[in-house]
Structures are given as structure tokens and as C-alpha cells.
């Protein structure tokens, strides 16, 4: 199971903190540390942090009266096992006073998100949500997906529960309102309509296929639809379609019919609806008897359902739903603007204080309600059913994953099931745009926030050099440089020596690419987590490759002094047949698994995920280079001048070969700019 699922502690689990195992000393010491801090604390609102000997934050709490709240920890034997364990680990505390308890609540949520203390209820999966943006800084506004800070002028609609929900909505909106999806630079360089115009998803304002006034009309219709006026928009379109049909303009009528159908497609996906609610979030929490919980969130904006997402917060198994909801809401809206209404299936702890904090964050009134009847209650019951189903699936998948990891540990002769598996792969085409990648998996599945991609550095080409053999005959025969480590060398000296292992990489040299990726990865681990207590170290490293890649990996880890990481490689079978993979490990003969083995399927999934991720990075780099024009490198050349040059000369190559007088003849290109362009392509 993942660390997200915290077992209920018993006295036996408390280790040295348990009186029965000699932990009274540590517990008394922790209480003493807290008692000393209490002497100087004020009777004012604030936030406190409890920390262990390493400086890691154990718990973040807020209080209306700091002195009174922290004093409770000086009597540990009145506390539960979990709090006793926390007190026994406490060696120092820090405090921040605030003007009000509301400010303390907001600060508490911020600090919990920053430090992720193990004794707090934690919302781990909290990435930003995507929005739909209609830009406001261009005569022909763009319809786009947006994630992150809302700095660009325009109108934002959302949040949506997932990127998939945004993409589907944008496609439907393009069909309905024919707004351009292209960037401003592409818009400026177009000379004829693109494919989006041909498939009736854009009105081609870039080349004047629609007037500016008519395009602004489409933008207004899209705005009306996204702000809840969908019925009025559909009625207006239906009337226009009827008029076109009566006037025998059947092509225009057909276009309007297709647009109406696109709008209907968006509205048909509303599985939960609140007719009289313009803006709200529905938050339903469900907890099993085992203590595991799920929080399901539905987003309603502009009278529309923008989708839902399930969360599985980490907490003590004895935590109550009201406390889980309170912690979840505080952390969930720490980096988001709360809606006007938050509907919950159970009143959270300190609900009035929480509502006041959300009001302060939003800059307008925010209500937190737990309705007992009516349409709002029905919507909550639907959300609660979704939460129950999501938690059931999660627990079933977790149990299955636990069995697979236990079988994996047995296969690779590990002492215990791995909690962190790292899989490495490379991608390139004839040595161009080389990338390495690392994907991470654990007891709860793929940990996508831990994925990393590595752009291969120091790549050189040796066209006349003989090609590397596909794989060496045996382990240890791949060309691997090494460096000597002095017996008393410091960590800095080890890392500096390991950096020397990153020589220039010959284009297409898979061994050198893997060596560089692993060296960079574990150099960073040695630097950022030398004590291996931050969860950054793998229990199992899986390499996509054969004996040669394994030999390179073994040498890198040996040179860095890393000897306690299980290492294996997986090579594709003959003719790349799935099911006939061969596995290589240090000190073992190569072996294969039963083609129907569940462990083999699991390892194939890991390898395929690494393959997918690294190919995506490689393709993105390649696509960026394909779109790159040599005119983009000329200083002082923007989209308008680039378009004028291409219209005049026909191609970027012709521009690079043009004379100074020819460049000066282009509309919008002065003599000074022409000189810059000429000097750029002719060496000054």
C-alpha cells in the first residue's frame, strides 16, 4: 500500500515512543520541548509547526489562542497514539502570529501544501485545472486551452475537471462558433486557409474569409453560450436556419444546423445539473470502515457541469469525515478562487470560520452549505455515489498492485516489495533530437508528477566512425569510462568525479545516452537526498535494453558508490514479439517469464509507459524544429515582417539569398532592417 494510506497506530507501532518499549524518555523529552515553548507564547491567533531532529515538519496547526492550544500537547498521555508519536518525534517548534483566526486558517493551508507534514490530512494530487480562454488582445480573438496563471488579457471559463473535458468542449465550440484555435504568430503568417477551415472548425479570419464585424458576432455568441445563455443562442441560430431555408439558401442552413448539433453535443454530457445554481462546487466525501476515504468534486460554472474529479487524501484512519472535509477545502482552494457556493454532504469542522476564510480568499461572499433536501441534496447524493464507486475501484486496484509488487520482489530477489520503481528509456532518430526519460511507479500506480525527461547534452556526429554493435557479447563489455574514488572522498568529490563521466555523446550511441541520463539522475539524488529519507531513491531500477545497457547502468551506480539499488534490464524478444522478453540482472543468467504471467504484463506496462513518455518528448522537440524558420533567428523580424518577406520572396531560403536592394524593396522593411537581414545571412 502507498504511504497515502496511514494505518492506525497501536502502542506496538509507536516504537520507542511506546511506554512498553522504553519510549517514555522520548515522549517526555518531546513534551518538555513543547512546555518550554509554551512559556513565551501569546494568547493570540496563529500557526504552529512541530519539527523533528532533521528539521522536517511533522505537523502544521492553527489556533485561536496559541498558548492554550499548544499547552494541550504538554500532557501527552491524554492524547491518542498518533499524537503521542508526533510529540515523541518533536525536537523544536516554530510559531507565526496572525491578526485573526481566519488569517491563521489560510496560512495553515498554505504551509501544509508547502511542507506536506506526515501527521496532517494531505491533499497530494492538487495540480492546477485547465480553463477555456477567449483572448482579448487581438482583433480576431483566439479560442484556446489555458492552464496556470491568468496573465493574458481575455475571458476565462472554467475550471474544467480534466484536459480531456476542455479539449472536447473546445472542439465542439469550434464547430459551433468557428473561432480560430491558432496562435497569433501562425495567424499572422497565413496566406491561405488551413485545414481547420476545410473541416468547418474555423471561419478563417486570418485570410479575410469573414469580416471583422461578423467574426466579433461569433465571439459574442461563444461568450453568451459559455456564460449560461445557451438557450438564447440556440433559438437565435434556429431562427437564422429557418430564414436561410425559406430563402432557399440551403448551404447556409446546413452550416447552421451543424452548429446547433455541436451545441447540443456539449449539453448532452450534463450528467448532474443544477438549474437554479449559476456557480458552485459539489464536494462529497465517503469513508470506508477501514479508514480509507475519497472526496469527489463536481464543478458547476455558468449553469453548466464542467466535470468532476476524485481525490484520495492521506490521513489517519481514525480521522472523521468533518475533519477530512475541513482540511480538504482549506487546501483545495489554497491556489484556486472558490465559487459562490460550496455544497458538502456533511458540515465540515469549523464551517463558519472556513466560509469566512473562503470569502476572504475570493474577495466576495462564499457560502458552505450541507442541504438536507431538494435538488441540491439529490446532486450531492449522486456525487457521493461517485465517491463510493471511485474508492471501491481504488482499493481493488491497490490490492491488485500490492500482489503484483510482492511477486515482483520475489522475481528479482528483493527483500521487500518495491515502493518506488524507476524505468528508463531513450529515443532518437538517427541520433537527432535525442532524449532520455524516467517514469516512476509505486503501490498506487504511475506517479506522473515524478516523471522526468532528459535532453541529451554534448552530442557530436562522427559520420565516418564505424557503427556501434547492437549489444556486447556479455556483461561488462560495453564501452564504459570509470574514475577512481578515494577511500575518504567527500560527497562533493564523488559527484564531481561522476560529472566527468559525461563525455560527448556520439549521435545514436544508446550506451552513452543511458550513461548520461543515469549519471545526471543519481548525481541529483546524492545531492538533494543524501540521507535517503525524502522518498527520492528507487528500490528498483528497470532499464529498457539488454546486456549492454545493464552493463553501463551497473558501472554508473558503482562509480557513484551506490550498491543497494536493485537493477534489471528488459530486452525485447525475437522480432520484438511481446511475451518473449528476456531479463538481465547482475550475477544471474538471462531469463524469461511465462507469456501469460501477470508479472510479465505488469513489467510490459512499465516499459511501454516509459516508451510512450520518451517518444512524446522526442516528437515534441522534433515538431518544434520542423515549425522553426530560419527567419525566426533574425533579430528585429516579427510576425508581420516575416509574412511580408515570405509573400515577396516565396520562401525563407529565397530571403536568405536576396540582395540588399531586393530586401529594401519589401513593404514594411526599412534600409536598416534590410541591412540586419542581409548581415545575418551573409556573415556581417
N, C-alpha and C positions, 0 to 999 in steps of 0.2 A: 504494500500500500504506500501511497505517497505521504510525504510529510504534511500534506494538506489535511490529512485525517489524523487528528490528535487523539490518542487513546486516553481514556480516563485513568488518571494515576491512582495507584494504590500505595500504601505505605512501603511495599516492597519496591515499587518503581522509583521511590524518592532517593534511592541510593544513600549517599552519605547524609542526606537531609532527613532521613527517617530515624527516629529515636532508636528503633530496634537495630539499626546498623551503625550506630555511632555517629549519627549526623546531628546530634544535639548541639555540638560545638559550632558547626557551620550555621545552623539555624539561629543560634544565639548571637553569633557574630553579625549575621545579616540584620537581625533586629536591633543590635547595638548601633550599627552604622545608621540605620533609619532614625533611631532615638536621638542620636547626636544632631542629625539634620533638623529634627522637629523643633529643637530649642530655639532656632533662629528664624523659623518660618512665620510669615504674617498670616493674619486671618482674612485673606483676600482671595479672589478667584485667581486661578492659574492652572498651569500644566506641569506635571512632574514626569521625570524619566528615571527608571531604575536600570542600572547597568552592572555588568559582571566585571570580572578582573581584566578581561581583554578589551573592555571599552564598548562591547556590543550592547545595544539597547535591548533590555528584556521586556519592558512594558512601558507604555505611554498612557497616562491617565489625566483626566481633568477634574477639577473640584471647584465648588462654590467657595469653600473655605479650605485652603491648602493645609493649614495646621491641623484642623480637625480630621481631614481625610487621611493624611499620611500617618497620623497618630494611630489609626486602626492597625497599621502594619507592625506596630511595636509589640503587639500581643499575638504572635504567630499561631499559638496553639488554639486560638479561637477561629482560625481560618481553615479552609479546606486544604486538601493535599496539594492541589495545584498552586495555590497561593503560598503555601509553606515552601514548596520547592523554589518558587520565584524569590522569596525572601532569602532563602539559604544561598542563592547564587548572587545576591546583590552585594556589591562592594562599594558602590557610590551612587549618588543621585544628583540630578540637576533640576532646576526649577525655573519657570518663567511666569511672572505675574501678569495678569491682564486686567483691563478695566471692568469687564463684565464676564459672566459665565458663558454668554453666547460667544464672545471672542475666544474664550478658553476651548469651547467645543470645536470651533473652526480650526484653531491651532492644533488641537489634538488630532483631528482627521488628517491635517497636513503632515504632522510628524509621523503618524502611523504609516502613511503612504511612503514617506521617505525612508524610514528605518526598518519597516516590516518586523516589528518585535514578535517574538515567538509566543508570548503569552497574551497577545491581543487577538481579537477576531480580525482576520485579514482578508481583504478582497484582493486576490492576486491577479486575476485576469481583468485588467481595467484599462485597456488601450482606448484611444480616442475613437469617437464614432464618425462615420462619414456623413457629409451633407451634400445637398444639391445646391450649386451656385449658379445664379444668373448674373453675369458680370455687369458692372456699372461704369467701367472706364473705357468703353469702346462704342462707336456709333452703331455697330451691329453686335449686341451682347452675345456672349458665348454661354452655352449650357454645359456645365462641367461637374464632375465629382470633386469634392474638396474634403481634405482631412487636415487637421492641425489648426494653427492659429488663423483666425478670420481677419486677416490684414488687408486683403484685396477688396476694393470697393465693389459693392453689389449686394444682392439679396441672397440670404442663406436659408435653406429649407431643410429641416431635419430636427433631431438626429435620426438616422436610419440604423436599424439593428445590425446590418452587415453590408459589406461592399457588394455582395450579390444582389441585395434588395435595391441598392442605389443603381446598379448597372441595369437591372431590369426596368426600373422606373424611368431611367434616362432614355433607354431605347424606345419605350412606349411614348415618352414625351416628344422625342424626335419625330416619331411617326405622326403624332397628333398635331404638333406645332411647328415642325420643320425648322427648329433652331440649330444653328451651327455648333458642332462639337469641337472644331479645330482650334488650335492655339492662334494667338494674334500674329505670330511670325509666319505660320503657314497661310493664314488668311491673306496676309499682305503679298505673298509671293505667288498666289494662284493666278493662272492665266486662262484656265477653263474649269468647268465644274468637275468636282471629284466624284468618287463612287457613291458617296452618301447622297448626292443629288440624283444619281441614276436609280438608286433603290428607294427613292422617295422618303429620305430621312432628313433632308436639308433643302432649303429654298435657294441656296447658292447666292447669298448676298455678296460674296467675295467678287463675283464677276457680273454683278448687276442684273441677275435674273429676277430680282424682286426689288421694288423701290424701297428706299429707307423708311418711308411712312408706313408701307404695308408690312415691312418686317417688324417695325415697332408695334404694329397691331398684333402680330403673332406673339411678341414678347409679352404684351399686356394680357393676352388670353392665357398664356402659360402661367403668368403671375396670378391671375384670377383663379385658375384651376388649383394651383398649389396653396392658395390661401383659403380654400374651402368653398369657393364659388363654382364648383364643378357643374352643378345642375344648370346654372345660368349659361355657362359656356356651352354645354351640350345643346340646350334649347336654341341658342343663337346659331350654332353650327347646323342644327336640324332645319331651322328656318332658311338658312342660306342654301342648304342642299335642295330643299323643296323649290326655292326660287330658281336655282340653276336647272333643275329638272323641268320646271314649267317653261323655261326659256329654251329648252332643248339643248342646253349645254351639259351634255351627259358626262364628258370627261371631268369637268369641274365638279359635278355632282358625285362622281365616283371617288374623286380625291377627298371630298368632304366626308363621304361615307366611311372611307378607310380611316380618317382621322377620328371619327366618332367611335369606331370599333376599337381603336387604340386606347381611347379614354375609358371605354367600358372594360377593357382588359385590365387596366390599373385598378379600377373599383371592384372588380370581381374577386380580388385577392384579400378583401377585408374579412378575415375570419372572426374577429371580435370588433364590435363597433359601439360607439357611444354617441348617439345622435345629438345630444344637447351639450356635449363637452367639446370645447374647442382645443384645449391643450391640457394634457395630463399624462402622467406615468402611472401604470398599474404595477404594483410590486407585491408579489405573493410569495411567502416563504413556507416551505414544508420541511419538517424534520422527522426522520425515522427514529424508531426506538433505539437503534444503535448509536444515535447521536449525530449521524451524517445529515446534512441539510442542503437544500437547494433554494435559491432565490430566483424567481422568474420575473423579468421586467418586460412590459409591453409599452411601446411609445406611441402616443397619440398627439398629432400636431395638425392644426387646421382641419379638424373634423375627420382626419384620416388616420388609419393604423399604419405606422411606419415599421412594423415588425417587432420581434421580441428576441430576447437572449437569456440564456440560463447561466447562473453563476453558482459556484460551489465554494463558499468562503471557508477558510480554515479557522477552527475554533475548538475550544474544549468541549468534550461530548456532553458535559453537564450544562452547557450554556442554554438559556431559554430563548424561545423564538423572539420575544420582545427585545431582548438584548442584542440578538443577532441582527434584527431589523434596524435597530438604532445605530449600531456600528456600521452596517452596510450603507444606510442612507447617508451618514456623515462622510464616509469615504467615497461613495459613488459620485456624489456631487461636488467633491473637492476640486475637480478640474472641469466641471460642466455647470451650465446655468440650469437651475431647477425650473420645472414648469410651474404654472399657476396652481396646479392641483396634483397632489401625490396621494393615490389611493392605495391602502395597505389592507391585507386580510386580518391583521391583528395590530392593535395600537402599540407602537414601539415605546421603549422606555424613554421617559422624559420627553414625550411628544411635544408639549408646548415649547420647551426650550429648543428642540430640534426644528420646529416650524419657524421659530424666531431666527435661528441661525440661517436657515434656508432663505428666509425673507431678506436678511442682511446680505447674503451672497448674491441673490438675484436682483436686488435693488427694487423690488416690488413685493406685494404680499404673496406668500406661498402658504397653502393650506395642506395639512396632512390629515386625511380622513380614513376611518375604517367603517364604511357603510354596512348596515345590517340587512338592508332590503333594497329592492328596486333594481334598475338596470345596472347600476354601478356594482351592486353586490353580485349580480349574475356574471358580469365581466371578471370580477375578482375570482369567482369560483372556477371560471374557465381557465384563468391564469394559474390558479392553484392546481388544477388537474394537470396542466402542462408541467408544473414544477414537480409533481409526483412522478409523472412519466419520465422526465429528464433524470431525476435522481435514481429511479429504478434502472434505467439504461446505464447510467454512470457506475453504479455499484456492480452491475453484471459485467461491464467491461473491465472494471478494476479487478474483480475476482479472476476473470479470464487472463488478464495481463499478469497478475501475480503468479498464476500457474505457469505461464509461458516463461517468465523470468526465472522461476525456480528450475524449470527444465533447461533453460539456457545456462544457468550456473553449473548444472550437472554436466552438460555437454562440454563446456570449456574449463571444467575442473576448478571452479571458483568456490571460495569458502562460503559465500552467501550470495543470494540473488542481487544483481546489479541495480543500483538506484539511479545511475546516470550512464547511459550508453552514448558514445560519440562515434559517428560514422563519417568517413572522409572519402571524397571522390574528386577527380579533376575533369576539366572539359576544355577542349580547344579544337580548332580545325586547322590541320597542318601547322600547328604552332601559333596561329593567330588568336588574339583575344583570349589568352589562357587564364583560366580561373580555377581555384580550388574552393572546396566548400566543406563545411562541417554541419551535420544535423545532429540533434540531441533527442533522445527518447528516455522515458523513465516509467515508473509504475503507473502513471496516469496517461501514458501515450506520448505523442510527439510534443516536445517543449519548443514551440516555434519561436518564442521570444529569445531562445538561446542559440538559434541558428546563426552561423557566421559564414561570410563568403570572403575569399582572399584573392585579390587581383595579383597575379604572379608578377614579381618585380625583376629587374635586371635581366630581361630576356634579350638574347642575341641570336643572330642567324648565322649558320655556317653551311652555306649551300653545298660546298664541296666535301663536307665531312661525311664519313660513312654513317649510315643509319644505325641507331642503337638496336641490338637484338631485342625481340619482343619480351623475353624473360631470360634470366640467367638459368644455368643448369641446376643450381641448388642454392640454398640459403647462404648468404654471405658473399655472393659473387657479384652483386650489383655494385657499380662504382660509387663508393661512399667515402667522402673525406672524414677525417676524425681529428680530434685535438686532445692533447693530454691534460688531465685535470690534476692539479697538485693536491696532495692529501689534505692540506689545511686551507684550500682555496675558499674564498668567500663566495656568497651567492652572486654578488655583482660580477666577480671574475668568471664564474661559471657561465653566466648569461652573456658576458662579453665574448667569451670563447665560443659559445654556441652561435652568436651572431656571425662569427667568421665562417660558419657552415653554410652561409647563404651566398654562394658564389653566383656568377652569372649563369643563367639557365639557358641552355640551348633550346631553341624553339622546338617543341614537340617532345622534349625529354620528360617523360612521365615520372621517372625516378627523381630527378632534380626538383620537379614541381612538388611532389609529395614531401620531399625532404624540407623544402622551404615552408610549406604550409604547416607541417608538424613542428618545425623549429619555432616559427612565429607563435603558434598556438601555445606551446608549453613554456616558451620564454615568458609569455604574458602570465600564465598560471603561476610560474615561480615568483614573478614579481608581485602580482596582486593578491595571491593567496598562498604564501609560503607555508603557513601552518595547516593548510587544507581543512579549514573549518568554515568556509563560506559556500561550500557546495559547488565549487568551480572545477573540481577534479573528477575525471571519469573513473568508473570502476572497470569499464570495458571499452576498448578502442577497436573498432572494426574498420578495416581498410578494404576498399573496392579494388581488388587486384590479386595478383598471385604471389609466388615466392619472392620475386624481385622487390615488389612494393613492401612486402613484410620485412625483408632484409633491411631496406632503407629505414623503415619505421623503427626497427629494433636498434639500429645504430644511433638514430637521433635520440631516442629515450636513454640509451646507455651513455651517450656523451653528456647528456644533461643530468645524469645521476638518478634517473627515475627507474626504479626497478620493481615497483609494486602495482603497476597497471597491467591488467590482463590485455594481451594483444593478439589479434587474429586477423586474417585476410580471407576474403571470399572471392574466388575466381569463377567466371562464367564457365559453363560446361562446354563440351564439344559443340561446335556450330551455334554457340550461345544459347543452347537449349536450357530453358528454365526447368529445374528439378534435378539437373546433373551437375550442380555447382560443386566445387572442391574447396575445402577449407584448409588453411595453413596456419600452424601455430608454432612458436619456438619450442624445440625439443620434442615435437611429435611428427609422426608421418602424416602426410596429407590424407584427408578422409572425406567421405561424402555421407549424406544422410538419405534416409528413405524418401523418395519423391513425394510421398503423401504425409510426411511428418509435419505436424503443426509448428514445430520449432523452425523447420526449413521455411515454411510460409512466412513466419514472423521475420526471419532474417532477410528473406527476399523483399519484404515490405520495407525494412530499414534501408536496404541497399537501393531499392527503387526510389525511395523518398530522397536519398542523397543525390541520386542521379537526376531526378526531376529538379531539385533545387539548384544544383550546379549548372545544369543546362540552361535554366532560366536566367542565371546571372550572365552566362556566356552569350546567350541570344540578345539580352538587353544591351550588352556592350557592343555586339556586332550591329544591332539595329541603330544604335546611336551613331556609329561610324558611317553606316550607309546613308543616314539622313544628313550627315555633316557635309557642308560645301566648302570648297577652298575659299570662297568669298567670306565665309564666317570668320576667317582668321585675319582679314584685312581690318586694321583699326579705322574707325570712323565710318564704317559701312553698316547702316542699319537695314531694316526690312524694306523700306521704301526705295533706297538707292540700289539695294540688291535686285529688287524687282525691275527697276528701270534699266539696270545693266543687262539683266537676262533678257528683257524684252528687246533691247537694242542689238545685242550680240548673239543671242540664241542659246548660249551655253556658258558655263563658268570657265571652261577651257579657252573659249574664244576671248573672254575678258582678259584672261591671264596673258594672252598672246597679242593683245591690242596695243597700238602705239599711243603715245601721249595725246596727240591731237585727236585721235578717234575717241579716247576716253573723255576728253573735254567736250566733245560734241553731244554727249548723252544728257538729256534733260535732267536737271537737278544735281549734276556733278560739276562742281567748280574746278578751276585750274589747280587749286591747292589740293583738293580731294583727288583729282586725276593723277597728280604727282605722287600722292601717297600710294594709290593703287599701283601705279607703274613701278615705283621703287620697291613695293612689296614683292612683286613677281619678277623683278629684274635685278635684285640684289643691291638696291640703293643707287 
